[in-house]
Amino acid sequence: MDRTFVMIKPDGVQRGLVGAIIARLEARGLKLVAARFEVLTEKRFTEQYREHLEKPFFLSLKQFIIGGPVVLMVWEGRDVVPLVRKMVGATNPQEAAPGTIRGEFGIDTGRNVIHASDSAESAKHEIAIHFKPAELCSYTRIDEPIIYEY
C-alpha cells in the first residue's frame, strides 16, 4: 500500500471541519496510520513549503499556517496520492469540482482548508518532516478484503 501526507490547515481546524474531512477519507476506504494536532514550527513549515520560498505569497502563507493549530496525518491505500488529490480538488476552491473537499468547504485560494502531497516523492518527503518512522502504525482494517481486489 502507498502512503500520503495530508494536513488540515488552520482554517479547517477553526471552522470545525476536521471530523468531516477525516470521515470522507475513511469512508473512501483509506486507512489513517498517523495523526497529530499541533501548531507547526517555522522550521518544519519552511521544510514542507521550500519550493515556494521565493514566491510572493510565501510570507503570508507562513503566517497563516504557523498562526494556528493544524492536523497532520498520514493516510494509506492503493494509489493513495492521486486518489486523495482528486478528493481534495483544485487549489483554488472556486475551480474545485463539486463534491471535492475544497469544492465543498473552500472559499479562497489562500484559505483552502487542506494540503495533500502532490506526488509519491512529495509524500515521502512531507511524511519524514512531520513523523518519525515509529509514529506510523501498521495494521489491517477489517474491511480491506472488501475494499481491495487482491
N, CA, C and O atoms as a GROMACS GRO file, in nm:
protein
  600
    1MET      N    1   0.083  -0.119   0.000
    1MET     CA    2   0.000   0.000   0.000
    1MET      C    3   0.088   0.125   0.000
    1MET      O    4   0.200   0.125   0.051
    2ASP      N    5   0.035   0.229  -0.057
    2ASP     CA    6   0.105   0.357  -0.065
    2ASP      C    7   0.061   0.447   0.050
    2ASP      O    8  -0.044   0.425   0.112
    3ARG      N    9   0.143   0.548   0.078
    3ARG     CA   10   0.111   0.644   0.184
    3ARG      C   11   0.118   0.786   0.131
    3ARG      O   12   0.194   0.815   0.039
    4THR      N   13   0.038   0.874   0.190
    4THR     CA   14   0.042   1.015   0.154
    4THR      C   15   0.027   1.100   0.280
    4THR      O   16  -0.023   1.055   0.383
    5PHE      N   17   0.071   1.224   0.268
    5PHE     CA   18   0.062   1.320   0.377
    5PHE      C   19  -0.056   1.414   0.352
    5PHE      O   20  -0.075   1.463   0.240
    6VAL      N   21  -0.133   1.439   0.455
    6VAL     CA   22  -0.246   1.531   0.449
    6VAL      C   23  -0.239   1.622   0.571
    6VAL      O   24  -0.212   1.576   0.682
    7MET      N   25  -0.264   1.751   0.550
    7MET     CA   26  -0.268   1.845   0.662
    7MET      C   27  -0.396   1.926   0.652
    7MET      O   28  -0.423   1.991   0.550
    8ILE      N   29  -0.475   1.924   0.758
    8ILE     CA   30  -0.589   2.014   0.767
    8ILE      C   31  -0.533   2.145   0.820
    8ILE      O   32  -0.477   2.150   0.930
    9LYS      N   33  -0.550   2.250   0.741
    9LYS     CA   34  -0.490   2.380   0.771
    9LYS      C   35  -0.568   2.451   0.883
    9LYS      O   36  -0.677   2.409   0.920
   10PRO      N   37  -0.510   2.560   0.936
   10PRO     CA   38  -0.576   2.630   1.047
   10PRO      C   39  -0.720   2.671   1.020
   10PRO      O   40  -0.802   2.671   1.112
   11ASP      N   41  -0.753   2.707   0.896
   11ASP     CA   42  -0.893   2.745   0.867
   11ASP      C   43  -0.986   2.626   0.878
   11ASP      O   44  -1.100   2.641   0.923
   12GLY      N   45  -0.940   2.508   0.837
   12GLY     CA   46  -1.021   2.387   0.851
   12GLY      C   47  -1.042   2.349   0.996
   12GLY      O   48  -1.151   2.306   1.035
   13VAL      N   49  -0.936   2.366   1.078
   13VAL     CA   50  -0.947   2.339   1.222
   13VAL      C   51  -1.043   2.439   1.285
   13VAL      O   52  -1.136   2.400   1.356
   14GLN      N   53  -1.022   2.568   1.259
   14GLN     CA   54  -1.104   2.673   1.319
   14GLN      C   55  -1.251   2.661   1.281
   14GLN      O   56  -1.339   2.695   1.360
   15ARG      N   57  -1.279   2.614   1.162
   15ARG     CA   58  -1.417   2.601   1.115
   15ARG      C   59  -1.482   2.470   1.157
   15ARG      O   60  -1.598   2.445   1.122
   16GLY      N   61  -1.411   2.387   1.231
   16GLY     CA   62  -1.469   2.261   1.280
   16GLY      C   63  -1.489   2.157   1.173
   16GLY      O   64  -1.586   2.080   1.178
   17LEU      N   65  -1.398   2.152   1.073
   17LEU     CA   66  -1.412   2.060   0.961
   17LEU      C   67  -1.329   1.932   0.975
   17LEU      O   68  -1.333   1.846   0.888
   18VAL      N   69  -1.254   1.920   1.083
   18VAL     CA   70  -1.163   1.805   1.100
   18VAL      C   71  -1.239   1.673   1.089
   18VAL      O   72  -1.200   1.585   1.012
   19GLY      N   73  -1.344   1.660   1.164
   19GLY     CA   74  -1.420   1.534   1.163
   19GLY      C   75  -1.479   1.502   1.027
   19GLY      O   76  -1.475   1.387   0.983
   20ALA      N   77  -1.534   1.603   0.959
   20ALA     CA   78  -1.594   1.581   0.827
   20ALA      C   79  -1.489   1.537   0.725
   20ALA      O   80  -1.515   1.450   0.642
   21ILE      N   81  -1.370   1.598   0.732
   21ILE     CA   82  -1.264   1.562   0.637
   21ILE      C   83  -1.214   1.420   0.664
   21ILE      O   84  -1.199   1.341   0.572
   22ILE      N   85  -1.187   1.389   0.789
   22ILE     CA   86  -1.143   1.254   0.823
   22ILE      C   87  -1.249   1.152   0.783
   22ILE      O   88  -1.216   1.046   0.730
   23ALA      N   89  -1.375   1.182   0.809
   23ALA     CA   90  -1.483   1.090   0.773
   23ALA      C   91  -1.486   1.062   0.624
   23ALA      O   92  -1.510   0.948   0.583
   24ARG      N   93  -1.463   1.164   0.541
   24ARG     CA   94  -1.462   1.144   0.396
   24ARG      C   95  -1.349   1.049   0.354
   24ARG      O   96  -1.369   0.959   0.273
   25LEU      N   97  -1.231   1.070   0.411
   25LEU     CA   98  -1.117   0.984   0.375
   25LEU      C   99  -1.138   0.841   0.422
   25LEU      O  100  -1.109   0.746   0.350
   26GLU      N  101  -1.190   0.826   0.543
   26GLU     CA  102  -1.219   0.690   0.594
   26GLU      C  103  -1.330   0.623   0.514
   26GLU      O  104  -1.320   0.504   0.483
   27ALA      N  105  -1.434   0.697   0.481
   27ALA     CA  106  -1.546   0.639   0.406
   27ALA      C  107  -1.502   0.592   0.267
   27ALA      O  108  -1.561   0.501   0.211
   28ARG      N  109  -1.399   0.654   0.214
   28ARG     CA  110  -1.346   0.614   0.083
   28ARG      C  111  -1.269   0.483   0.094
   28ARG      O  112  -1.238   0.420  -0.008
   29GLY      N  113  -1.238   0.442   0.217
   29GLY     CA  114  -1.165   0.317   0.238
   29GLY      C  115  -1.019   0.336   0.269
   29GLY      O  116  -0.944   0.238   0.277
   30LEU      N  117  -0.977   0.461   0.288
   30LEU     CA  118  -0.837   0.487   0.322
   30LEU      C  119  -0.813   0.462   0.469
   30LEU      O  120  -0.904   0.471   0.552
   31LYS      N  121  -0.690   0.431   0.501
   31LYS     CA  122  -0.653   0.395   0.638
   31LYS      C  123  -0.565   0.504   0.698
   31LYS      O  124  -0.462   0.539   0.641
   32LEU      N  125  -0.605   0.556   0.812
   32LEU     CA  126  -0.527   0.654   0.887
   32LEU      C  127  -0.418   0.580   0.963
   32LEU      O  128  -0.448   0.493   1.045
   33VAL      N  129  -0.291   0.615   0.935
   33VAL     CA  130  -0.181   0.544   1.001
   33VAL      C  131  -0.100   0.633   1.095
   33VAL      O  132  -0.014   0.584   1.169
   34ALA      N  133  -0.126   0.764   1.093
   34ALA     CA  134  -0.061   0.856   1.187
   34ALA      C  135  -0.140   0.987   1.188
   34ALA      O  136  -0.194   1.029   1.086
   35ALA      N  137  -0.145   1.050   1.306
   35ALA     CA  138  -0.213   1.179   1.318
   35ALA      C  139  -0.160   1.254   1.438
   35ALA      O  140  -0.125   1.196   1.541
   36ARG      N  141  -0.154   1.387   1.423
   36ARG     CA  142  -0.112   1.473   1.534
   36ARG      C  143  -0.174   1.611   1.516
   36ARG      O  144  -0.189   1.660   1.405
   37PHE      N  145  -0.211   1.672   1.628
   37PHE     CA  146  -0.271   1.805   1.632
   37PHE      C  147  -0.169   1.897   1.696
   37PHE      O  148  -0.128   1.874   1.809
   38GLU      N  149  -0.127   2.003   1.625
   38GLU     CA  150  -0.025   2.093   1.680
   38GLU      C  151  -0.016   2.222   1.600
   38GLU      O  152  -0.076   2.235   1.494
   39VAL      N  153   0.059   2.315   1.654
   39VAL     CA  154   0.096   2.436   1.580
   39VAL      C  155   0.235   2.409   1.521
   39VAL      O  156   0.329   2.376   1.594
   40LEU      N  157   0.247   2.423   1.389
   40LEU     CA  158   0.375   2.395   1.322
   40LEU      C  159   0.481   2.496   1.360
   40LEU      O  160   0.453   2.614   1.380
   41THR      N  161   0.603   2.448   1.370
   41THR     CA  162   0.716   2.539   1.389
   41THR      C  163   0.749   2.603   1.255
   41THR      O  164   0.715   2.550   1.149
   42GLU      N  165   0.817   2.717   1.261
   42GLU     CA  166   0.860   2.784   1.139
   42GLU      C  167   0.954   2.694   1.059
   42GLU      O  168   0.949   2.691   0.936
   43LYS      N  169   1.040   2.621   1.129
   43LYS     CA  170   1.137   2.534   1.062
   43LYS      C  171   1.067   2.424   0.981
   43LYS      O  172   1.100   2.402   0.865
   44ARG      N  173   0.970   2.357   1.042
   44ARG     CA  174   0.901   2.249   0.970
   44ARG      C  175   0.812   2.305   0.859
   44ARG      O  176   0.798   2.243   0.754
   45PHE      N  177   0.752   2.421   0.882
   45PHE     CA  178   0.676   2.486   0.775
   45PHE      C  179   0.767   2.510   0.654
   45PHE      O  180   0.731   2.476   0.541
   46THR      N  181   0.884   2.568   0.677
   46THR     CA  182   0.977   2.601   0.570
   46THR      C  183   1.025   2.476   0.497
   46THR      O  184   1.038   2.476   0.375
   47GLU      N  185   1.050   2.367   0.572
   47GLU     CA  186   1.088   2.241   0.508
   47GLU      C  187   0.978   2.190   0.417
   47GLU      O  188   1.005   2.144   0.306
   48GLN      N  189   0.855   2.199   0.462
   48GLN     CA  190   0.743   2.148   0.384
   48GLN      C  191   0.717   2.232   0.259
   48GLN      O  192   0.691   2.177   0.152
   49TYR      N  193   0.725   2.362   0.272
   49TYR     CA  194   0.690   2.451   0.162
   49TYR      C  195   0.812   2.512   0.095
   49TYR      O  196   0.802   2.621   0.038
   50ARG      N  197   0.926   2.447   0.099
   50ARG     CA  198   1.051   2.502   0.046
   50ARG      C  199   1.044   2.539  -0.101
   50ARG      O  200   1.114   2.631  -0.144
   51GLU      N  201   0.962   2.469  -0.180
   51GLU     CA  202   0.953   2.502  -0.323
   51GLU      C  203   0.885   2.636  -0.349
   51GLU      O  204   0.892   2.689  -0.459
   52HIS      N  205   0.820   2.691  -0.245
   52HIS     CA  206   0.754   2.821  -0.259
   52HIS      C  207   0.833   2.935  -0.196
   52HIS      O  208   0.784   3.048  -0.189
   53LEU      N  209   0.952   2.907  -0.149
   53LEU     CA  210   1.033   3.003  -0.074
   53LEU      C  211   1.048   3.138  -0.143
   53LEU      O  212   1.042   3.242  -0.076
   54GLU      N  213   1.066   3.141  -0.272
   54GLU     CA  214   1.088   3.266  -0.346
   54GLU      C  215   0.959   3.327  -0.402
   54GLU      O  216   0.963   3.430  -0.468
   55LYS      N  217   0.847   3.265  -0.377
   55LYS     CA  218   0.721   3.315  -0.432
   55LYS      C  219   0.666   3.428  -0.346
   55LYS      O  220   0.689   3.431  -0.225
   56PRO      N  221   0.593   3.519  -0.407
   56PRO     CA  222   0.544   3.638  -0.334
   56PRO      C  223   0.448   3.606  -0.220
   56PRO      O  224   0.434   3.686  -0.127
   57PHE      N  225   0.381   3.493  -0.226
   57PHE     CA  226   0.284   3.459  -0.122
   57PHE      C  227   0.344   3.382  -0.004
   57PHE      O  228   0.273   3.349   0.090
   58PHE      N  229   0.476   3.353  -0.009
   58PHE     CA  230   0.537   3.269   0.093
   58PHE      C  231   0.518   3.323   0.235
   58PHE      O  232   0.480   3.249   0.325
   59LEU      N  233   0.544   3.452   0.255
   59LEU     CA  234   0.535   3.510   0.389
   59LEU      C  235   0.392   3.503   0.444
   59LEU      O  236   0.373   3.467   0.560
   60SER      N  237   0.294   3.536   0.363
   60SER     CA  238   0.156   3.530   0.412
   60SER      C  239   0.112   3.386   0.436
   60SER      O  240   0.037   3.359   0.529
   61LEU      N  241   0.159   3.294   0.352
   61LEU     CA  242   0.129   3.152   0.374
   61LEU      C  243   0.190   3.105   0.506
   61LEU      O  244   0.125   3.035   0.584
   62LYS      N  245   0.315   3.145   0.531
   62LYS     CA  246   0.381   3.107   0.656
   62LYS      C  247   0.305   3.160   0.777
   62LYS      O  248   0.279   3.086   0.872
   63GLN      N  249   0.268   3.288   0.774
   63GLN     CA  250   0.195   3.347   0.886
   63GLN      C  251   0.063   3.274   0.910
   63GLN      O  252   0.024   3.251   1.024
   64PHE      N  253  -0.004   3.237   0.802
   64PHE     CA  254  -0.130   3.165   0.813
   64PHE      C  255  -0.111   3.025   0.872
   64PHE      O  256  -0.178   2.988   0.969
   65ILE      N  257  -0.020   2.948   0.815
   65ILE     CA  258  -0.003   2.808   0.856
   65ILE      C  259   0.051   2.796   0.999
   65ILE      O  260   0.003   2.713   1.076
   66ILE      N  261   0.150   2.878   1.035
   66ILE     CA  262   0.204   2.866   1.172
   66ILE      C  263   0.124   2.948   1.272
   66ILE      O  264   0.156   2.949   1.391
   67GLY      N  265   0.020   3.015   1.226
   67GLY     CA  266  -0.060   3.101   1.312
   67GLY      C  267  -0.170   3.031   1.389
   67GLY      O  268  -0.241   3.095   1.466
   68GLY      N  269  -0.186   2.901   1.370
   68GLY     CA  270  -0.291   2.828   1.440
   68GLY      C  271  -0.267   2.679   1.431
   68GLY      O  272  -0.180   2.635   1.357
   69PRO      N  273  -0.344   2.602   1.504
   69PRO     CA  274  -0.324   2.456   1.502
   69PRO      C  275  -0.363   2.395   1.368
   69PRO      O  276  -0.452   2.443   1.298
   70VAL      N  277  -0.293   2.287   1.336
   70VAL     CA  278  -0.320   2.206   1.217
   70VAL      C  279  -0.333   2.060   1.259
   70VAL      O  280  -0.295   2.023   1.370
   71VAL      N  281  -0.388   1.979   1.172
   71VAL     CA  282  -0.393   1.835   1.194
   71VAL      C  283  -0.306   1.771   1.087
   71VAL      O  284  -0.334   1.781   0.968
   72LEU      N  285  -0.200   1.705   1.131
   72LEU     CA  286  -0.106   1.638   1.042
   72LEU      C  287  -0.144   1.490   1.037
   72LEU      O  288  -0.166   1.428   1.141
   73MET      N  289  -0.152   1.434   0.918
   73MET     CA  290  -0.195   1.295   0.905
   73MET      C  291  -0.120   1.222   0.795
   73MET      O  292  -0.071   1.282   0.699
   74VAL      N  293  -0.110   1.091   0.811
   74VAL     CA  294  -0.061   1.003   0.706
   74VAL      C  295  -0.172   0.902   0.677
   74VAL      O  296  -0.225   0.837   0.768
   75TRP      N  297  -0.206   0.892   0.549
   75TRP     CA  298  -0.311   0.802   0.503
   75TRP      C  299  -0.252   0.696   0.412
   75TRP      O  300  -0.156   0.722   0.339
   76GLU      N  301  -0.310   0.578   0.416
   76GLU     CA  302  -0.258   0.466   0.339
   76GLU      C  303  -0.370   0.407   0.252
   76GLU      O  304  -0.487   0.403   0.292
   77GLY      N  305  -0.331   0.364   0.134
   77GLY     CA  306  -0.425   0.298   0.043
   77GLY      C  307  -0.359   0.276  -0.092
   77GLY      O  308  -0.251   0.328  -0.118
   78ARG      N  309  -0.422   0.201  -0.176
   78ARG     CA  310  -0.370   0.176  -0.310
   78ARG      C  311  -0.382   0.304  -0.392
   78ARG      O  312  -0.490   0.364  -0.398
   79ASP      N  313  -0.274   0.346  -0.457
   79ASP     CA  314  -0.270   0.469  -0.537
   79ASP      C  315  -0.326   0.589  -0.459
   79ASP      O  316  -0.401   0.670  -0.514
   80VAL      N  317  -0.289   0.598  -0.333
   80VAL     CA  318  -0.348   0.696  -0.241
   80VAL      C  319  -0.315   0.841  -0.277
   80VAL      O  320  -0.398   0.928  -0.254
   81VAL      N  321  -0.198   0.868  -0.332
   81VAL     CA  322  -0.162   1.007  -0.362
   81VAL      C  323  -0.259   1.067  -0.466
   81VAL      O  324  -0.320   1.170  -0.437
   82PRO      N  325  -0.275   1.008  -0.584
   82PRO     CA  326  -0.369   1.068  -0.679
   82PRO      C  327  -0.514   1.061  -0.632
   82PRO      O  328  -0.594   1.149  -0.663
   83LEU      N  329  -0.548   0.959  -0.558
   83LEU     CA  330  -0.685   0.947  -0.507
   83LEU      C  331  -0.718   1.062  -0.411
   83LEU      O  332  -0.822   1.126  -0.425
   84VAL      N  333  -0.629   1.088  -0.316
   84VAL     CA  334  -0.653   1.196  -0.221
   84VAL      C  335  -0.651   1.331  -0.292
   84VAL      O  336  -0.733   1.418  -0.262
   85ARG      N  337  -0.560   1.351  -0.386
   85ARG     CA  338  -0.556   1.477  -0.460
   85ARG      C  339  -0.689   1.502  -0.532
   85ARG      O  340  -0.738   1.614  -0.537
   86LYS      N  341  -0.746   1.396  -0.588
   86LYS     CA  342  -0.875   1.410  -0.656
   86LYS      C  343  -0.985   1.444  -0.556
   86LYS      O  344  -1.073   1.525  -0.585
   87MET      N  345  -0.980   1.381  -0.437
   87MET     CA  346  -1.079   1.410  -0.333
   87MET      C  347  -1.065   1.553  -0.280
   87MET      O  348  -1.165   1.615  -0.246
   88VAL      N  349  -0.943   1.605  -0.274
   88VAL     CA  350  -0.916   1.738  -0.223
   88VAL      C  351  -0.965   1.845  -0.322
   88VAL      O  352  -1.028   1.942  -0.280
   89GLY      N  353  -0.938   1.828  -0.450
   89GLY     CA  354  -0.982   1.924  -0.550
   89GLY      C  355  -0.878   2.029  -0.581
   89GLY      O  356  -0.770   2.030  -0.521
   90ALA      N  357  -0.910   2.117  -0.674
   90ALA     CA  358  -0.818   2.220  -0.721
   90ALA      C  359  -0.778   2.315  -0.609
   90ALA      O  360  -0.854   2.338  -0.515
   91THR      N  361  -0.655   2.369  -0.618
   91THR     CA  362  -0.603   2.462  -0.518
   91THR      C  363  -0.696   2.580  -0.497
   91THR      O  364  -0.720   2.621  -0.383
   92ASN      N  365  -0.749   2.635  -0.604
   92ASN     CA  366  -0.846   2.743  -0.595
   92ASN      C  367  -0.984   2.682  -0.575
   92ASN      O  368  -1.036   2.619  -0.666
   93PRO      N  369  -1.043   2.700  -0.458
   93PRO     CA  370  -1.175   2.639  -0.432
   93PRO      C  371  -1.282   2.679  -0.533
   93PRO      O  372  -1.378   2.604  -0.554
   94GLN      N  373  -1.268   2.796  -0.595
   94GLN     CA  374  -1.365   2.839  -0.696
   94GLN      C  375  -1.359   2.751  -0.821
   94GLN      O  376  -1.455   2.744  -0.898
   95GLU      N  377  -1.245   2.683  -0.841
   95GLU     CA  378  -1.227   2.595  -0.955
   95GLU      C  379  -1.239   2.448  -0.917
   95GLU      O  380  -1.236   2.361  -1.004
   96ALA      N  381  -1.252   2.420  -0.789
   96ALA     CA  382  -1.261   2.281  -0.741
   96ALA      C  383  -1.399   2.223  -0.774
   96ALA      O  384  -1.502   2.289  -0.758
   97ALA      N  385  -1.398   2.101  -0.818
   97ALA     CA  386  -1.523   2.034  -0.856
   97ALA      C  387  -1.616   2.018  -0.736
   97ALA      O  388  -1.570   1.996  -0.624
   98PRO      N  389  -1.746   2.028  -0.759
   98PRO     CA  390  -1.841   1.999  -0.651
   98PRO      C  391  -1.816   1.856  -0.600
   98PRO      O  392  -1.786   1.766  -0.677
   99GLY      N  393  -1.830   1.839  -0.471
   99GLY     CA  394  -1.807   1.709  -0.410
   99GLY      C  395  -1.665   1.690  -0.358
   99GLY      O  396  -1.641   1.601  -0.276
  100THR      N  397  -1.570   1.773  -0.405
  100THR     CA  398  -1.435   1.765  -0.351
  100THR      C  399  -1.432   1.840  -0.217
  100THR      O  400  -1.522   1.919  -0.188
  101ILE      N  401  -1.329   1.817  -0.139
  101ILE     CA  402  -1.318   1.883  -0.009
  101ILE      C  403  -1.312   2.034  -0.027
  101ILE      O  404  -1.384   2.108   0.039
  102ARG      N  405  -1.226   2.081  -0.116
  102ARG     CA  406  -1.218   2.226  -0.140
  102ARG      C  407  -1.342   2.279  -0.211
  102ARG      O  408  -1.384   2.392  -0.186
  103GLY      N  409  -1.402   2.200  -0.297
  103GLY     CA  410  -1.524   2.240  -0.365
  103GLY      C  411  -1.641   2.256  -0.270
  103GLY      O  412  -1.730   2.338  -0.293
  104GLU      N  413  -1.641   2.178  -0.164
  104GLU     CA  414  -1.750   2.185  -0.065
  104GLU      C  415  -1.722   2.285   0.046
  104GLU      O  416  -1.813   2.355   0.091
  105PHE      N  417  -1.595   2.294   0.090
  105PHE     CA  418  -1.564   2.371   0.210
  105PHE      C  419  -1.480   2.496   0.186
  105PHE      O  420  -1.476   2.584   0.272
  106GLY      N  421  -1.412   2.506   0.074
  106GLY     CA  422  -1.320   2.617   0.050
  106GLY      C  423  -1.389   2.738  -0.011
  106GLY      O  424  -1.491   2.726  -0.078
  107ILE      N  425  -1.331   2.855   0.014
  107ILE     CA  426  -1.382   2.979  -0.042
  107ILE      C  427  -1.272   3.051  -0.119
  107ILE      O  428  -1.293   3.099  -0.230
  108ASP      N  429  -1.152   3.059  -0.058
  108ASP     CA  430  -1.044   3.142  -0.108
  108ASP      C  431  -0.918   3.057  -0.127
  108ASP      O  432  -0.893   2.966  -0.048
  109THR      N  433  -0.840   3.085  -0.229
  109THR     CA  434  -0.717   3.008  -0.255
  109THR      C  435  -0.624   3.011  -0.134
  109THR      O  436  -0.562   2.909  -0.102
  110GLY      N  437  -0.613   3.123  -0.069
  110GLY     CA  438  -0.525   3.137   0.046
  110GLY      C  439  -0.577   3.071   0.173
  110GLY      O  440  -0.504   3.057   0.270
  111ARG      N  441  -0.702   3.032   0.172
  111ARG     CA  442  -0.765   2.964   0.287
  111ARG      C  443  -0.844   2.845   0.234
  111ARG      O  444  -0.967   2.842   0.240
  112ASN      N  445  -0.770   2.747   0.182
  112ASN     CA  446  -0.836   2.637   0.112
  112ASN      C  447  -0.846   2.508   0.192
  112ASN      O  448  -0.861   2.400   0.134
  113VAL      N  449  -0.838   2.516   0.324
  113VAL     CA  450  -0.876   2.412   0.419
  113VAL      C  451  -0.777   2.297   0.436
  113VAL      O  452  -0.759   2.247   0.547
  114ILE      N  453  -0.713   2.254   0.327
  114ILE     CA  454  -0.639   2.127   0.334
  114ILE      C  455  -0.518   2.128   0.240
  114ILE      O  456  -0.519   2.194   0.136
  115HIS      N  457  -0.415   2.054   0.280
  115HIS     CA  458  -0.298   2.029   0.195
  115HIS      C  459  -0.287   1.879   0.179
  115HIS      O  460  -0.310   1.803   0.274
  116ALA      N  461  -0.251   1.835   0.059
  116ALA     CA  462  -0.223   1.693   0.035
  116ALA      C  463  -0.103   1.683  -0.058
  116ALA      O  464  -0.088   1.763  -0.151
  117SER      N  465  -0.018   1.586  -0.034
  117SER     CA  466   0.100   1.565  -0.118
  117SER      C  467   0.060   1.551  -0.264
  117SER      O  468  -0.043   1.491  -0.296
  118ASP      N  469   0.145   1.608  -0.353
  118ASP     CA  470   0.112   1.604  -0.495
  118ASP      C  471   0.184   1.494  -0.574
  118ASP      O  472   0.161   1.479  -0.694
  119SER      N  473   0.269   1.418  -0.507
  119SER     CA  474   0.339   1.308  -0.573
  119SER      C  475   0.387   1.211  -0.467
  119SER      O  476   0.389   1.243  -0.348
  120ALA      N  477   0.426   1.091  -0.509
  120ALA     CA  478   0.480   0.993  -0.415
  120ALA      C  479   0.608   1.045  -0.350
  120ALA      O  480   0.631   1.021  -0.231
  121GLU      N  481   0.690   1.118  -0.427
  121GLU     CA  482   0.814   1.174  -0.373
  121GLU      C  483   0.783   1.280  -0.267
  121GLU      O  484   0.844   1.282  -0.160
  122SER      N  485   0.689   1.368  -0.298
  122SER     CA  486   0.649   1.471  -0.201
  122SER      C  487   0.592   1.406  -0.075
  122SER      O  488   0.621   1.451   0.036
  123ALA      N  489   0.514   1.302  -0.092
  123ALA     CA  490   0.455   1.233   0.023
  123ALA      C  491   0.565   1.180   0.115
  123ALA      O  492   0.559   1.199   0.237
  124LYS      N  493   0.664   1.113   0.058
  124LYS     CA  494   0.775   1.061   0.140
  124LYS      C  495   0.846   1.173   0.214
  124LYS      O  496   0.875   1.162   0.333
  125HIS      N  497   0.873   1.281   0.142
  125HIS     CA  498   0.943   1.396   0.199
  125HIS      C  499   0.861   1.458   0.313
  125HIS      O  500   0.913   1.482   0.422
  126GLU      N  501   0.734   1.484   0.288
  126GLU     CA  502   0.649   1.550   0.387
  126GLU      C  503   0.622   1.461   0.508
  126GLU      O  504   0.619   1.510   0.621
  127ILE      N  505   0.603   1.333   0.485
  127ILE     CA  506   0.585   1.240   0.598
  127ILE      C  507   0.710   1.244   0.686
  127ILE      O  508   0.699   1.249   0.809
  128ALA      N  509   0.828   1.241   0.625
  128ALA     CA  510   0.953   1.242   0.701
  128ALA      C  511   0.974   1.372   0.780
  128ALA      O  512   1.037   1.370   0.885
  129ILE      N  513   0.922   1.482   0.730
  129ILE     CA  514   0.933   1.610   0.802
  129ILE      C  515   0.854   1.604   0.932
  129ILE      O  516   0.900   1.653   1.035
  130HIS      N  517   0.737   1.544   0.928
  130HIS     CA  518   0.643   1.554   1.039
  130HIS      C  519   0.632   1.431   1.128
  130HIS      O  520   0.582   1.440   1.240
  131PHE      N  521   0.677   1.316   1.080
  131PHE     CA  522   0.661   1.193   1.158
  131PHE      C  523   0.787   1.109   1.156
  131PHE      O  524   0.854   1.097   1.053
  132LYS      N  525   0.820   1.052   1.271
  132LYS     CA  526   0.927   0.953   1.279
  132LYS      C  527   0.870   0.818   1.235
  132LYS      O  528   0.750   0.795   1.251
  133PRO      N  529   0.952   0.730   1.179
  133PRO     CA  530   0.901   0.600   1.135
  133PRO      C  531   0.823   0.525   1.244
  133PRO      O  532   0.724   0.458   1.214
  134ALA      N  533   0.867   0.535   1.369
  134ALA     CA  534   0.800   0.465   1.478
  134ALA      C  535   0.660   0.520   1.507
  134ALA      O  536   0.581   0.456   1.575
  135GLU      N  537   0.630   0.640   1.455
  135GLU     CA  538   0.497   0.700   1.477
  135GLU      C  539   0.394   0.655   1.375
  135GLU      O  540   0.275   0.687   1.388
  136LEU      N  541   0.437   0.581   1.274
  136LEU     CA  542   0.347   0.532   1.171
  136LEU      C  543   0.300   0.392   1.209
  136LEU      O  544   0.381   0.302   1.230
  137CYS      N  545   0.170   0.374   1.219
  137CYS     CA  546   0.113   0.247   1.262
  137CYS      C  547   0.084   0.158   1.141
  137CYS      O  548   0.034   0.205   1.038
  138SER      N  549   0.116   0.031   1.155
  138SER     CA  550   0.081  -0.067   1.052
  138SER      C  551  -0.024  -0.160   1.110
  138SER      O  552  -0.005  -0.218   1.217
  139TYR      N  553  -0.134  -0.173   1.039
  139TYR     CA  554  -0.242  -0.262   1.082
  139TYR      C  555  -0.330  -0.290   0.961
  139TYR      O  556  -0.317  -0.224   0.858
  140THR      N  557  -0.417  -0.386   0.973
  140THR     CA  558  -0.509  -0.421   0.866
  140THR      C  559  -0.650  -0.382   0.910
  140THR      O  560  -0.699  -0.426   1.014
  141ARG      N  561  -0.713  -0.299   0.828
  141ARG     CA  562  -0.854  -0.267   0.855
  141ARG      C  563  -0.938  -0.390   0.827
  141ARG      O  564  -0.909  -0.467   0.736
  142ILE      N  565  -1.041  -0.407   0.905
  142ILE     CA  566  -1.126  -0.524   0.891
  142ILE      C  567  -1.195  -0.531   0.755
  142ILE      O  568  -1.232  -0.640   0.710
  143ASP      N  569  -1.213  -0.416   0.689
  143ASP     CA  570  -1.283  -0.413   0.561
  143ASP      C  571  -1.191  -0.417   0.439
  143ASP      O  572  -1.240  -0.408   0.326
  144GLU      N  573  -1.062  -0.431   0.459
  144GLU     CA  574  -0.969  -0.430   0.345
  144GLU      C  575  -1.000  -0.538   0.241
  144GLU      O  576  -0.990  -0.510   0.121
  145PRO      N  577  -1.038  -0.661   0.281
  145PRO     CA  578  -1.072  -0.760   0.178
  145PRO      C  579  -1.195  -0.722   0.095
  145PRO      O  580  -1.212  -0.771  -0.016
  146ILE      N  581  -1.280  -0.636   0.149
  146ILE     CA  582  -1.398  -0.589   0.076
  146ILE      C  583  -1.361  -0.474  -0.017
  146ILE      O  584  -1.414  -0.463  -0.128
  147ILE      N  585  -1.269  -0.389   0.028
  147ILE     CA  586  -1.231  -0.269  -0.047
  147ILE      C  587  -1.141  -0.301  -0.165
  147ILE      O  588  -1.160  -0.248  -0.274
  148TYR      N  589  -1.043  -0.389  -0.143
  148TYR     CA  590  -0.941  -0.415  -0.245
  148TYR      C  591  -0.959  -0.552  -0.308
  148TYR      O  592  -0.987  -0.652  -0.242
  149GLU      N  593  -0.940  -0.554  -0.440
  149GLU     CA  594  -0.938  -0.678  -0.515
  149GLU      C  595  -0.792  -0.727  -0.514
  149GLU      O  596  -0.704  -0.658  -0.566
  150TYR      N  597  -0.767  -0.841  -0.458
  150TYR     CA  598  -0.629  -0.892  -0.448
  150TYR      C  599  -0.600  -0.994  -0.555
  150TYR      O  600  -0.489  -1.047  -0.562
   0.00000   0.00000   0.00000
